[in-house]
Amino acid sequence: MIRLIRRRLIIPRGDTGSFSIPTIGEVGESDVAIFGIFDPLTHKTVVMKKVQATSPILTITLSTEDTINLEPRKYNWDITIYKGPVYDEEGELVGAKEVNSYYSAFKLPTCEITEVALDMDKNRWKTSVLTLDTNEYQASNSIQTVYPWEQIQKLQLAGKMYEIAKDNGYTGSEDEYLTKYVELFDASKIIAGKVDEFPIPGDTKNIYMDNEKGVLYYYQFIEGEIDTTVPELIGARTVIDEDGNTHLYIPIKSRVF
């Protein structure tokens, strides 16, 4: 039997059942919700379930295979709703127009996996479709992305960048923007520090944040020396190296070159 006491989720290892919580906001027919159990010791997602987002109640159903191989102890859990989900060419979920996490912005609630008296042979529950090794967990619902309590900020940032791009003349749709850039965000790192101390050269795959000014930058390399007048006008940091090449840290609000 699975029990939800306020936000505390209690699951006897291998038990089946379901629990329901109110849906956050309005959802459409194509919207999906992802339930995840996160291991704070390994910083990995060990259970992940995708369901259609429904209103006014969202119901998560768990099977024996979901928890039978988890060590009995305390984990964390969360649910994230993807509104207007974005899929790649292989049908994998890579982002959404809007991503709303229930608890990640605050404190993740506890999911307690408890021991059971009948310790079934774990191998009985393994199938050729799903490997239940918690270190090599693959979601049976074909989502290959990591559950986003480590990615959520990047996806939210992608949405904010779309708004900035639109304000500065971008004419494409939000779907086109997210589809083009969400893979970059998933692979990138956010480097925080002072803009004058960002490394030379930088990494075009990363995003840089001046944690004093709260400004985001992207790095660009230009072979040869350029006129620095325009970059300086938009607040870019310009560095000419010993070989006469130009390194730019450009605020994420316009693209000059």
Order of alpha helices (4+ residues) and beta strands (2+ residues): beta-beta-beta-beta-beta-beta-alpha-beta-beta-beta-alpha-alpha-beta-beta-beta-alpha-beta-beta
